[in-house]
Amino acid sequence: MYGRWDKFDFGEVKNYLREKTAISVLLFELKDAGWIEIKLESKDTRKRIYKLKNFEKAISR
């Protein structure tokens, strides 16, 4: 559905945006708005995996 960005982690977002400033805030605002889900990585629970929600599911909030 979303191709490459269906699931991603903080490092991938940082590399894509080429800066670290406010990325955490942006990701949590997207979560609060219902656009992404955040899950802990099974091998290292300090890391989070971000997943885009289905478009229809996200806008139905």
PQR file with spaces between the fields and no chain letter, atoms N, CA, C, O and H, PARSE charges and radii, in Angstrom:
ATOM       1  N    MET     1       0.825   -1.200    0.000 -0.4000 1.5000
ATOM       2  CA   MET     1       0.000    0.000    0.000 -0.0000 2.0000
ATOM       3  C    MET     1       0.863    1.254    0.000  0.5500 1.7000
ATOM       4  O    MET     1       0.652    2.135   -0.834 -0.5500 1.4000
ATOM       5  N    TYR     2       1.835    1.362    0.916 -0.4000 1.5000
ATOM       6  CA   TYR     2       2.669    2.557    0.992 -0.0000 2.0000
ATOM       7  C    TYR     2       4.074    2.329    0.461  0.5500 1.7000
ATOM       8  O    TYR     2       4.889    3.251    0.451 -0.5500 1.4000
ATOM       9  H    TYR     2       2.006    0.646    1.593  0.4000 1.0000
ATOM      10  N    GLY     3       4.363    1.117    0.021 -0.4000 1.5000
ATOM      11  CA   GLY     3       5.687    0.828   -0.511 -0.0000 2.0000
ATOM      12  C    GLY     3       6.735    0.845    0.574  0.5500 1.7000
ATOM      13  O    GLY     3       6.540    0.271    1.645 -0.5500 1.4000
ATOM      14  H    GLY     3       3.701    0.368    0.029  0.4000 1.0000
ATOM      15  N    ARG     4       7.817    1.485    0.309 -0.4000 1.5000
ATOM      16  CA   ARG     4       8.983    1.513    1.183 -0.0000 2.0000
ATOM      17  C    ARG     4       8.677    2.043    2.585  0.5500 1.7000
ATOM      18  O    ARG     4       9.306    1.599    3.545 -0.5500 1.4000
ATOM      19  H    ARG     4       7.975    1.951   -0.562  0.4000 1.0000
ATOM      20  N    TRP     5       7.758    2.952    2.731 -0.4000 1.5000
ATOM      21  CA   TRP     5       7.521    3.604    4.025 -0.0000 2.0000
ATOM      22  C    TRP     5       6.361    3.012    4.799  0.5500 1.7000
ATOM      23  O    TRP     5       5.789    3.682    5.659 -0.5500 1.4000
ATOM      24  H    TRP     5       7.247    3.313    1.951  0.4000 1.0000
ATOM      25  N    ASP     6       5.998    1.749    4.508 -0.4000 1.5000
ATOM      26  CA   ASP     6       4.929    1.111    5.274 -0.0000 2.0000
ATOM      27  C    ASP     6       5.314    0.990    6.745  0.5500 1.7000
ATOM      28  O    ASP     6       4.499    1.262    7.627 -0.5500 1.4000
ATOM      29  H    ASP     6       6.463    1.205    3.810  0.4000 1.0000
ATOM      30  N    LYS     7       6.565    0.579    7.012 -0.4000 1.5000
ATOM      31  CA   LYS     7       7.096    0.519    8.380 -0.0000 2.0000
ATOM      32  C    LYS     7       8.468    1.177    8.376  0.5500 1.7000
ATOM      33  O    LYS     7       9.226    1.050    7.415 -0.5500 1.4000
ATOM      34  H    LYS     7       7.227    0.358    6.296  0.4000 1.0000
ATOM      35  N    PHE     8       8.778    1.879    9.456 -0.4000 1.5000
ATOM      36  CA   PHE     8      10.054    2.590    9.513 -0.0000 2.0000
ATOM      37  C    PHE     8      10.436    2.826   10.954  0.5500 1.7000
ATOM      38  O    PHE     8       9.604    2.696   11.852 -0.5500 1.4000
ATOM      39  H    PHE     8       8.162    1.983   10.237  0.4000 1.0000
ATOM      40  N    ASP     9      11.698    3.173   11.182 -0.4000 1.5000
ATOM      41  CA   ASP     9      12.145    3.485   12.535 -0.0000 2.0000
ATOM      42  C    ASP     9      12.689    4.919   12.576  0.5500 1.7000
ATOM      43  O    ASP     9      12.767    5.597   11.552 -0.5500 1.4000
ATOM      44  H    ASP     9      12.373    3.278   10.452  0.4000 1.0000
ATOM      45  N    PHE    10      13.056    5.355   13.759 -0.4000 1.5000
ATOM      46  CA   PHE    10      13.511    6.728   13.969 -0.0000 2.0000
ATOM      47  C    PHE    10      14.726    7.055   13.102  0.5500 1.7000
ATOM      48  O    PHE    10      14.801    8.134   12.513 -0.5500 1.4000
ATOM      49  H    PHE    10      12.993    4.804   14.592  0.4000 1.0000
ATOM      50  N    GLY    11      15.672    6.127   13.024 -0.4000 1.5000
ATOM      51  CA   GLY    11      16.887    6.353   12.238 -0.0000 2.0000
ATOM      52  C    GLY    11      16.586    6.584   10.765  0.5500 1.7000
ATOM      53  O    GLY    11      17.214    7.426   10.124 -0.5500 1.4000
ATOM      54  H    GLY    11      15.612    5.250   13.502  0.4000 1.0000
ATOM      55  N    GLU    12      15.628    5.839   10.228 -0.4000 1.5000
ATOM      56  CA   GLU    12      15.262    6.029    8.820 -0.0000 2.0000
ATOM      57  C    GLU    12      14.650    7.405    8.595  0.5500 1.7000
ATOM      58  O    GLU    12      14.938    8.059    7.592 -0.5500 1.4000
ATOM      59  H    GLU    12      15.117    5.154   10.749  0.4000 1.0000
ATOM      60  N    VAL    13      13.810    7.844    9.520 -0.4000 1.5000
ATOM      61  CA   VAL    13      13.202    9.179    9.390 -0.0000 2.0000
ATOM      62  C    VAL    13      14.286   10.248    9.490  0.5500 1.7000
ATOM      63  O    VAL    13      14.300   11.203    8.713 -0.5500 1.4000
ATOM      64  H    VAL    13      13.575    7.313   10.334  0.4000 1.0000
ATOM      65  N    LYS    14      15.192   10.082   10.451 -0.4000 1.5000
ATOM      66  CA   LYS    14      16.285   11.044   10.630 -0.0000 2.0000
ATOM      67  C    LYS    14      17.145   11.139    9.374  0.5500 1.7000
ATOM      68  O    LYS    14      17.496   12.236    8.939 -0.5500 1.4000
ATOM      69  H    LYS    14      15.181    9.307   11.082  0.4000 1.0000
ATOM      70  N    ASN    15      17.482    9.999    8.795 -0.4000 1.5000
ATOM      71  CA   ASN    15      18.293   10.007    7.570 -0.0000 2.0000
ATOM      72  C    ASN    15      17.537   10.636    6.400  0.5500 1.7000
ATOM      73  O    ASN    15      18.125   11.351    5.589 -0.5500 1.4000
ATOM      74  H    ASN    15      17.197    9.108    9.148  0.4000 1.0000
ATOM      75  N    TYR    16      16.258   10.371    6.318 -0.4000 1.5000
ATOM      76  CA   TYR    16      15.458   10.922    5.227 -0.0000 2.0000
ATOM      77  C    TYR    16      15.331   12.435    5.355  0.5500 1.7000
ATOM      78  O    TYR    16      15.474   13.160    4.371 -0.5500 1.4000
ATOM      79  H    TYR    16      15.780    9.790    6.976  0.4000 1.0000
ATOM      80  N    LEU    17      15.063   12.907    6.566 -0.4000 1.5000
ATOM      81  CA   LEU    17      14.888   14.350    6.786 -0.0000 2.0000
ATOM      82  C    LEU    17      16.212   15.074    6.962  0.5500 1.7000
ATOM      83  O    LEU    17      16.263   16.302    6.891 -0.5500 1.4000
ATOM      84  H    LEU    17      14.947   12.317    7.365  0.4000 1.0000
ATOM      85  N    ARG    18      17.297   14.314    7.194 -0.4000 1.5000
ATOM      86  CA   ARG    18      18.653   14.850    7.357 -0.0000 2.0000
ATOM      87  C    ARG    18      18.817   15.769    8.560  0.5500 1.7000
ATOM      88  O    ARG    18      19.697   16.629    8.581 -0.5500 1.4000
ATOM      89  H    ARG    18      17.255   13.317    7.251  0.4000 1.0000
ATOM      90  N    GLU    19      17.973   15.584    9.548 -0.4000 1.5000
ATOM      91  CA   GLU    19      18.120   16.322   10.799 -0.0000 2.0000
ATOM      92  C    GLU    19      17.396   15.567   11.892  0.5500 1.7000
ATOM      93  O    GLU    19      16.514   14.752   11.619 -0.5500 1.4000
ATOM      94  H    GLU    19      17.258   14.885    9.532  0.4000 1.0000
ATOM      95  N    LYS    20      17.769   15.837   13.122 -0.4000 1.5000
ATOM      96  CA   LYS    20      17.156   15.143   14.252 -0.0000 2.0000
ATOM      97  C    LYS    20      16.175   16.045   15.004  0.5500 1.7000
ATOM      98  O    LYS    20      15.350   15.557   15.776 -0.5500 1.4000
ATOM      99  H    LYS    20      18.485   16.498   13.344  0.4000 1.0000
ATOM     100  N    THR    21      16.260   17.318   14.786 -0.4000 1.5000
ATOM     101  CA   THR    21      15.459   18.284   15.520 -0.0000 2.0000
ATOM     102  C    THR    21      13.967   18.024   15.335  0.5500 1.7000
ATOM     103  O    THR    21      13.470   18.014   14.209 -0.5500 1.4000
ATOM     104  H    THR    21      16.931   17.714   14.159  0.4000 1.0000
ATOM     105  N    ALA    22      13.270   17.818   16.419 -0.4000 1.5000
ATOM     106  CA   ALA    22      11.811   17.726   16.481 -0.0000 2.0000
ATOM     107  C    ALA    22      11.219   16.495   15.800  0.5500 1.7000
ATOM     108  O    ALA    22      10.002   16.435   15.624 -0.5500 1.4000
ATOM     109  H    ALA    22      13.674   17.826   17.334  0.4000 1.0000
ATOM     110  N    ILE    23      12.031   15.513   15.410 -0.4000 1.5000
ATOM     111  CA   ILE    23      11.475   14.317   14.779 -0.0000 2.0000
ATOM     112  C    ILE    23      10.593   13.561   15.759  0.5500 1.7000
ATOM     113  O    ILE    23       9.508   13.106   15.395 -0.5500 1.4000
ATOM     114  H    ILE    23      13.019   15.561   15.553  0.4000 1.0000
ATOM     115  N    SER    24      11.044   13.423   16.993 -0.4000 1.5000
ATOM     116  CA   SER    24      10.241   12.720   17.999 -0.0000 2.0000
ATOM     117  C    SER    24       8.896   13.402   18.184  0.5500 1.7000
ATOM     118  O    SER    24       7.861   12.739   18.257 -0.5500 1.4000
ATOM     119  H    SER    24      11.925   13.792   17.289  0.4000 1.0000
ATOM     120  N    VAL    25       8.913   14.721   18.261 -0.4000 1.5000
ATOM     121  CA   VAL    25       7.671   15.478   18.418 -0.0000 2.0000
ATOM     122  C    VAL    25       6.758   15.243   17.214  0.5500 1.7000
ATOM     123  O    VAL    25       5.560   15.008   17.376 -0.5500 1.4000
ATOM     124  H    VAL    25       9.753   15.259   18.202  0.4000 1.0000
ATOM     125  N    LEU    26       7.318   15.306   16.027 -0.4000 1.5000
ATOM     126  CA   LEU    26       6.539   15.076   14.805 -0.0000 2.0000
ATOM     127  C    LEU    26       5.903   13.692   14.806  0.5500 1.7000
ATOM     128  O    LEU    26       4.718   13.556   14.505 -0.5500 1.4000
ATOM     129  H    LEU    26       8.291   15.497   15.896  0.4000 1.0000
ATOM     130  N    LEU    27       6.685   12.658   15.144 -0.4000 1.5000
ATOM     131  CA   LEU    27       6.158   11.294   15.136 -0.0000 2.0000
ATOM     132  C    LEU    27       5.034   11.120   16.154  0.5500 1.7000
ATOM     133  O    LEU    27       4.029   10.473   15.860 -0.5500 1.4000
ATOM     134  H    LEU    27       7.648   12.769   15.388  0.4000 1.0000
ATOM     135  N    PHE    28       5.192   11.689   17.345 -0.4000 1.5000
ATOM     136  CA   PHE    28       4.139   11.558   18.344 -0.0000 2.0000
ATOM     137  C    PHE    28       2.905   12.394   17.991  0.5500 1.7000
ATOM     138  O    PHE    28       1.790   12.019   18.353 -0.5500 1.4000
ATOM     139  H    PHE    28       6.009   12.215   17.584  0.4000 1.0000
ATOM     140  N    GLU    29       3.084   13.509   17.297 -0.4000 1.5000
ATOM     141  CA   GLU    29       1.926   14.273   16.820 -0.0000 2.0000
ATOM     142  C    GLU    29       1.173   13.486   15.751  0.5500 1.7000
ATOM     143  O    GLU    29      -0.058   13.505   15.717 -0.5500 1.4000
ATOM     144  H    GLU    29       3.990   13.813   17.003  0.4000 1.0000
ATOM     145  N    LEU    30       1.905   12.797   14.880 -0.4000 1.5000
ATOM     146  CA   LEU    30       1.262   11.942   13.879 -0.0000 2.0000
ATOM     147  C    LEU    30       0.499   10.803   14.553  0.5500 1.7000
ATOM     148  O    LEU    30      -0.589   10.432   14.112 -0.5500 1.4000
ATOM     149  H    LEU    30       2.905   12.782   14.907  0.4000 1.0000
ATOM     150  N    LYS    31       1.078   10.247   15.632 -0.4000 1.5000
ATOM     151  CA   LYS    31       0.391    9.194   16.381 -0.0000 2.0000
ATOM     152  C    LYS    31      -0.877    9.744   17.013  0.5500 1.7000
ATOM     153  O    LYS    31      -1.937    9.126   16.909 -0.5500 1.4000
ATOM     154  H    LYS    31       1.962   10.548   15.990  0.4000 1.0000
ATOM     155  N    ASP    32      -0.785   10.889   17.664 -0.4000 1.5000
ATOM     156  CA   ASP    32      -1.949   11.485   18.314 -0.0000 2.0000
ATOM     157  C    ASP    32      -3.040   11.848   17.313  0.5500 1.7000
ATOM     158  O    ASP    32      -4.227   11.818   17.640 -0.5500 1.4000
ATOM     159  H    ASP    32       0.076   11.391   17.749  0.4000 1.0000
ATOM     160  N    ALA    33      -2.633   12.191   16.095 -0.4000 1.5000
ATOM     161  CA   ALA    33      -3.599   12.529   15.045 -0.0000 2.0000
ATOM     162  C    ALA    33      -4.198   11.283   14.396  0.5500 1.7000
ATOM     163  O    ALA    33      -5.139   11.376   13.608 -0.5500 1.4000
ATOM     164  H    ALA    33      -1.669   12.216   15.830  0.4000 1.0000
ATOM     165  N    GLY    34      -3.641   10.107   14.736 -0.4000 1.5000
ATOM     166  CA   GLY    34      -4.196    8.871   14.211 -0.0000 2.0000
ATOM     167  C    GLY    34      -3.607    8.403   12.890  0.5500 1.7000
ATOM     168  O    GLY    34      -4.178    7.523   12.246 -0.5500 1.4000
ATOM     169  H    GLY    34      -2.877   10.031   15.376  0.4000 1.0000
ATOM     170  N    TRP    35      -2.481    8.966   12.469 -0.4000 1.5000
ATOM     171  CA   TRP    35      -1.887    8.614   11.182 -0.0000 2.0000
ATOM     172  C    TRP    35      -0.894    7.468   11.257  0.5500 1.7000
ATOM     173  O    TRP    35      -0.686    6.768   10.265 -0.5500 1.4000
ATOM     174  H    TRP    35      -2.017    9.681   12.992  0.4000 1.0000
ATOM     175  N    ILE    36      -0.269    7.260   12.426 -0.4000 1.5000
ATOM     176  CA   ILE    36       0.697    6.172   12.551 -0.0000 2.0000
ATOM     177  C    ILE    36       0.453    5.399   13.838  0.5500 1.7000
ATOM     178  O    ILE    36      -0.148    5.906   14.785 -0.5500 1.4000
ATOM     179  H    ILE    36      -0.438    7.828   13.232  0.4000 1.0000
ATOM     180  N    GLU    37       0.933    4.160   13.850 -0.4000 1.5000
ATOM     181  CA   GLU    37       0.935    3.331   15.046 -0.0000 2.0000
ATOM     182  C    GLU    37       2.384    3.172   15.478  0.5500 1.7000
ATOM     183  O    GLU    37       3.285    3.135   14.640 -0.5500 1.4000
ATOM     184  H    GLU    37       1.421    3.748   13.081  0.4000 1.0000
ATOM     185  N    ILE    38       2.609    3.077   16.775 -0.4000 1.5000
ATOM     186  CA   ILE    38       3.959    2.906   17.297 -0.0000 2.0000
ATOM     187  C    ILE    38       3.995    1.617   18.108  0.5500 1.7000
ATOM     188  O    ILE    38       3.184    1.406   19.010 -0.5500 1.4000
ATOM     189  H    ILE    38       1.877    3.107   17.456  0.4000 1.0000
ATOM     190  N    LYS    39       4.960    0.756   17.765 -0.4000 1.5000
ATOM     191  CA   LYS    39       5.143   -0.496   18.488 -0.0000 2.0000
ATOM     192  C    LYS    39       6.605   -0.623   18.887  0.5500 1.7000
ATOM     193  O    LYS    39       7.489   -0.072   18.231 -0.5500 1.4000
ATOM     194  H    LYS    39       5.619    0.927   17.033  0.4000 1.0000
ATOM     195  N    LEU    40       6.850   -1.354   19.967 -0.4000 1.5000
ATOM     196  CA   LEU    40       8.223   -1.613   20.399 -0.0000 2.0000
ATOM     197  C    LEU    40       8.805   -2.727   19.548  0.5500 1.7000
ATOM     198  O    LEU    40       8.113   -3.684   19.203 -0.5500 1.4000
ATOM     199  H    LEU    40       6.132   -1.801   20.500  0.4000 1.0000
ATOM     200  N    GLU    41      10.085   -2.596   19.212 -0.4000 1.5000
ATOM     201  CA   GLU    41      10.770   -3.643   18.470 -0.0000 2.0000
ATOM     202  C    GLU    41      10.940   -4.845   19.388  0.5500 1.7000
ATOM     203  O    GLU    41      11.290   -4.683   20.558 -0.5500 1.4000
ATOM     204  H    GLU    41      10.647   -1.818   19.493  0.4000 1.0000
ATOM     205  N    SER    42      10.701   -6.038   18.880 -0.4000 1.5000
ATOM     206  CA   SER    42      10.735   -7.235   19.724 -0.0000 2.0000
ATOM     207  C    SER    42      12.137   -7.559   20.241  0.5500 1.7000
ATOM     208  O    SER    42      12.266   -8.060   21.358 -0.5500 1.4000
ATOM     209  H    SER    42      10.417   -6.170   17.931  0.4000 1.0000
ATOM     210  N    LYS    43      13.183   -7.289   19.470 -0.4000 1.5000
ATOM     211  CA   LYS    43      14.547   -7.625   19.885 -0.0000 2.0000
ATOM     212  C    LYS    43      15.168   -6.575   20.802  0.5500 1.7000
ATOM     213  O    LYS    43      16.031   -6.900   21.617 -0.5500 1.4000
ATOM     214  H    LYS    43      13.078   -6.882   18.563  0.4000 1.0000
ATOM     215  N    ASP    44      14.744   -5.333   20.678 -0.4000 1.5000
ATOM     216  CA   ASP    44      15.295   -4.245   21.480 -0.0000 2.0000
ATOM     217  C    ASP    44      14.164   -3.285   21.814  0.5500 1.7000
ATOM     218  O    ASP    44      13.825   -2.421   21.005 -0.5500 1.4000
ATOM     219  H    ASP    44      14.044   -5.069   20.015  0.4000 1.0000
ATOM     220  N    THR    45      13.581   -3.427   22.990 -0.4000 1.5000
ATOM     221  CA   THR    45      12.393   -2.655   23.346 -0.0000 2.0000
ATOM     222  C    THR    45      12.655   -1.174   23.561  0.5500 1.7000
ATOM     223  O    THR    45      11.722   -0.413   23.817 -0.5500 1.4000
ATOM     224  H    THR    45      13.856   -4.129   23.647  0.4000 1.0000
ATOM     225  N    ARG    46      13.922   -0.751   23.462 -0.4000 1.5000
ATOM     226  CA   ARG    46      14.203    0.692   23.498 -0.0000 2.0000
ATOM     227  C    ARG    46      13.868    1.335   22.164  0.5500 1.7000
ATOM     228  O    ARG    46      13.658    2.546   22.089 -0.5500 1.4000
ATOM     229  H    ARG    46      14.680   -1.369   23.254  0.4000 1.0000
ATOM     230  N    LYS    47      13.817    0.532   21.115 -0.4000 1.5000
ATOM     231  CA   LYS    47      13.536    1.045   19.771 -0.0000 2.0000
ATOM     232  C    LYS    47      12.060    0.899   19.443  0.5500 1.7000
ATOM     233  O    LYS    47      11.386   -0.015   19.919 -0.5500 1.4000
ATOM     234  H    LYS    47      13.987   -0.451   21.175  0.4000 1.0000
ATOM     235  N    ARG    48      11.581    1.803   18.634 -0.4000 1.5000
ATOM     236  CA   ARG    48      10.182    1.782   18.226 -0.0000 2.0000
ATOM     237  C    ARG    48      10.083    1.611   16.711  0.5500 1.7000
ATOM     238  O    ARG    48      10.928    2.087   15.953 -0.5500 1.4000
ATOM     239  H    ARG    48      12.128    2.546   18.247  0.4000 1.0000
ATOM     240  N    ILE    49       9.036    0.924   16.299 -0.4000 1.5000
ATOM     241  CA   ILE    49       8.733    0.762   14.893 -0.0000 2.0000
ATOM     242  C    ILE    49       7.461    1.553   14.625  0.5500 1.7000
ATOM     243  O    ILE    49       6.463    1.394   15.328 -0.5500 1.4000
ATOM     244  H    ILE    49       8.349    0.538   16.915  0.4000 1.0000
ATOM     245  N    TYR    50       7.499    2.395   13.618 -0.4000 1.5000
ATOM     246  CA   TYR    50       6.361    3.236   13.256 -0.0000 2.0000
ATOM     247  C    TYR    50       5.716    2.657   12.017  0.5500 1.7000
ATOM     248  O    TYR    50       6.407    2.248   11.084 -0.5500 1.4000
ATOM     249  H    TYR    50       8.309    2.524   13.047  0.4000 1.0000
ATOM     250  N    LYS    51       4.391    2.619   12.003 -0.4000 1.5000
ATOM     251  CA   LYS    51       3.674    2.053   10.873 -0.0000 2.0000
ATOM     252  C    LYS    51       2.561    3.005   10.467  0.5500 1.7000
ATOM     253  O    LYS    51       1.772    3.456   11.298 -0.5500 1.4000
ATOM     254  H    LYS    51       3.830    2.951   12.761  0.4000 1.0000
ATOM     255  N    LEU    52       2.512    3.301    9.183 -0.4000 1.5000
ATOM     256  CA   LEU    52       1.425    4.134    8.677 -0.0000 2.0000
ATOM     257  C    LEU    52       0.119    3.371    8.761  0.5500 1.7000
ATOM     258  O    LEU    52       0.061    2.193    8.410 -0.5500 1.4000
ATOM     259  H    LEU    52       3.152    2.935    8.508  0.4000 1.0000
ATOM     260  N    LYS    53      -0.930    4.035    9.224 -0.4000 1.5000
ATOM     261  CA   LYS    53      -2.236    3.408    9.277 -0.0000 2.0000
ATOM     262  C    LYS    53      -2.869    3.460    7.887  0.5500 1.7000
ATOM     263  O    LYS    53      -2.482    4.255    7.031 -0.5500 1.4000
ATOM     264  H    LYS    53      -0.882    4.992    9.509  0.4000 1.0000
ATOM     265  N    ASN    54      -3.824    2.612    7.702 -0.4000 1.5000
ATOM     266  CA   ASN    54      -4.617    2.632    6.488 -0.0000 2.0000
ATOM     267  C    ASN    54      -5.248    4.022    6.361  0.5500 1.7000
ATOM     268  O    ASN    54      -5.754    4.566    7.342 -0.5500 1.4000
ATOM     269  H    ASN    54      -4.139    1.966    8.398  0.4000 1.0000
ATOM     270  N    PHE    55      -5.219    4.589    5.170 -0.4000 1.5000
ATOM     271  CA   PHE    55      -5.710    5.950    4.955 -0.0000 2.0000
ATOM     272  C    PHE    55      -7.156    6.122    5.436  0.5500 1.7000
ATOM     273  O    PHE    55      -7.466    7.090    6.129 -0.5500 1.4000
ATOM     274  H    PHE    55      -4.808    4.147    4.373  0.4000 1.0000
ATOM     275  N    GLU    56      -8.029    5.195    5.073 -0.4000 1.5000
ATOM     276  CA   GLU    56      -9.434    5.304    5.476 -0.0000 2.0000
ATOM     277  C    GLU    56      -9.580    5.215    6.986  0.5500 1.7000
ATOM     278  O    GLU    56     -10.405    5.911    7.578 -0.5500 1.4000
ATOM     279  H    GLU    56      -7.777    4.409    4.509  0.4000 1.0000
ATOM     280  N    LYS    57      -8.772    4.352    7.615 -0.4000 1.5000
ATOM     281  CA   LYS    57      -8.816    4.208    9.072 -0.0000 2.0000
ATOM     282  C    LYS    57      -8.331    5.496    9.751  0.5500 1.7000
ATOM     283  O    LYS    57      -8.888    5.912   10.766 -0.5500 1.4000
ATOM     284  H    LYS    57      -8.102    3.787    7.134  0.4000 1.0000
ATOM     285  N    ALA    58      -7.313    6.111    9.199 -0.4000 1.5000
ATOM     286  CA   ALA    58      -6.736    7.317    9.803 -0.0000 2.0000
ATOM     287  C    ALA    58      -7.704    8.494    9.720  0.5500 1.7000
ATOM     288  O    ALA    58      -7.826    9.254   10.680 -0.5500 1.4000
ATOM     289  H    ALA    58      -6.860    5.773    8.374  0.4000 1.0000
ATOM     290  N    ILE    59      -8.385    8.658    8.605 -0.4000 1.5000
ATOM     291  CA   ILE    59      -9.263    9.834    8.472 -0.0000 2.0000
ATOM     292  C    ILE    59     -10.635    9.620    9.103  0.5500 1.7000
ATOM     293  O    ILE    59     -11.417   10.565    9.207 -0.5500 1.4000
ATOM     294  H    ILE    59      -8.286    8.041    7.824  0.4000 1.0000
ATOM     295  N    SER    60     -10.939    8.395    9.527 -0.4000 1.5000
ATOM     296  CA   SER    60     -12.248    8.145   10.126 -0.0000 2.0000
ATOM     297  C    SER    60     -12.291    8.550   11.599  0.5500 1.7000
ATOM     298  O    SER    60     -13.353    8.484   12.219 -0.5500 1.4000
ATOM     299  H    SER    60     -10.304    7.627    9.443  0.4000 1.0000
ATOM     300  N    ARG    61     -11.164    8.965   12.169 -0.4000 1.5000
ATOM     301  CA   ARG    61     -11.116    9.374   13.571 -0.0000 2.0000
ATOM     302  C    ARG    61     -11.836   10.655   13.809  0.5500 1.7000
ATOM     303  O    ARG    61     -11.887   11.133   14.942 -0.5500 1.4000
ATOM     304  H    ARG    61     -10.302    9.019   11.665  0.4000 1.0000
